[in-house]
Amino acid sequence: MKSEHLKSRLTTKVSELLNEQIMHENNISLQYLQMACWAEKNDYTHASKFFYKQAEEERTHMFKLIKYVHDMGGDIVIKNETNSPIRTDFNTLKELFVMALACEITTSKAINHMVNYCLDDKDFMTFGFLQWFVLEQIEEEAVARKHVGLFEVMEKQEGMAIHMVDLAIGKGITA
């Protein structure tokens, strides 16, 4: 076994991909935090609680990745991401949830890319570790789709107030 493998079980490319995902999870957490602030400022109490919770969940995902990289002897390189600006200019509550779905789809694509690379590279330990994220993304995308679906139902029904959507989100009701 080469001496560099005694230090880290991760190849340079896998380490880079994991570090990129760590930064992605951080950026998504910050975006959800901004979305929570917008919702709270606009008196969407339940939506703000939802997005604060989502922000914390993304940070948890980030720390899970960090722990894995450390456990495998890898290095973490935290970068100040300037190419992923945080959006602040929302006009409607629906925009937040459409963006949340887009964020989750982007995350799923990044996870799938890592999983595919690890499989091709025969890095079965990282491949196995990433399966938790694959399953998590199924749930995250489903919830986001159901929330967007609530708005689509509302737009088709006369007289249904946006406040009802906010209440449904707070009660965990999803379409």
N, C-alpha and C positions, 0 to 999 in steps of 0.2 A: 504494500500500500504506500502510495506517495505521501510524503510528509505533510503536504497541504491538506490532505484528507484527515489527518490527525487533529487538525485545528477545526475544520469545518466539513460537514458532510454535504454542504450545498455547493453546487457548481456556481461559477460566477454569474451565469445567466439566470439560474433559479433565484439566486440571492437578489439580483437586480429586479426580477419580476415581483418577488415578495416585498422588497422595499418600495417599489412603485405602488403596490396594492396597499401598503401601510399608509402612504401619502394619500392615496385615493380615499381610503376610509376616513382619514382625517378631514379631507376636503368635503366629503359628503356630510360628515358630522357638523362641520361649520355651516354648510349650506342649510341643513335641517335646523340648526340653531337660529339662523337668520329668518327662516320661514316661521319658526315658532314665535320669534319676536314680532314679525309682521302680523301674524294672526292675533297675538295678544294685544298689540297696539290697536287693532281693529275690532276688539271685543269678541273674537271667536275663541272663547275660553277652552272649549274641548279640543278644537283643532290645535291650539297652541300647546296644550298638554301632550297631545299626540306627537307633535313635532319635537318637543323637548325630549320626550321618551325616545324617539327615533335618533336624535342627535347622540344621546347617551349610548344607545345600542351600537351605533357605528363606531364610537370610541372603544366600546368593548371589543368589537371585531378587530380594530386596530391593535389593541393590546394583546389579543389572542395571537395575531400574526407576529407581533414583536417577541412574545414568549417563545413561539416555535423557532424563530430565527436564532434566538439566543440558545435555546435547547440544542439546536443543531450545530452550534459553534460558529454561527454566521455573524456578520456585522450589520448593524443598523445605521443607515445614513439618513438623518432627518434633513429635509430640504425645505426651504421656504418657497412654496409653489406660487409662482406668479402667473403661470399659464392657465390656472383654474380659478378665475375670479368668482367671488360669491355674488350671486344675483340678489339685488335688494329691491328692484322696481316692480313689485307685484301690483296688480289692479284688482284681482278677484281671488276669492278663496279657491275657486276651481283651479286657477293657475298654479297654486301651490301643489295641489295634488297631481296635476298633470306633470309638473316638474319632478315630483317625487317618483312617479312611475318611470320617467325618463332616467332619473338617477339610478334606480334599481335595475333597469335594463342595461345601462352602461356598466354597472357593477357586475352583473351576470356575465356580460361579454368578457370582462377582464378576468373573472374567475375561470370561465371556460377556456380562455387563452392559456392561463397558467396550467390548468389541468391537462390540456392537450400537450403543452410543451413537456410537462413532467412525465406524461405517458410515453411520448416519443423519446425522451431522454433516459427513460427507464429509472426515474427517480420515484420509486414506488412509495417511499416514506412520505415525501411531500404530496404525492398524488393522493395517498390515503388521508393525510391531514386535511387536504383541500375538500374532501368529500363533505365535511360538515358545512363548509361554505356553499357548496352546490345545493344541498338540501335547504339551507337557510334562504338562499335566493329564490327558491321555488315559493316559499312562504311569503317573502318580502314582495315579490312581484304580484302574487295573488291578492294580497291585501291592498296594494296600490291600485291594481286594476279594479277591485271592488269599490274602492273609494271614488275613483274617477267615474265608475258606473253609476254611483249615487247621483252625481251631477247630471249625467245623461238622462237618467230617469226624471229628475227634477225639471230639466229643460223640456221634457215632453208632456209634463203634467201641469195644467193650468192651476194657478193659485198655490202651488207648493212653495213655501218660503225657504230661502237659503238657511235660515235659522234651524229649520228641521234637519237639514243635512248636518249642521254643526252638532246638534243634539244626538243624532244617530252615531256620529263619529265618537262622541263622548261615551256613549253606552256600548261601544264595541260592535254596533250593528254595521254590517258591511253590505250591501246590496243583496 
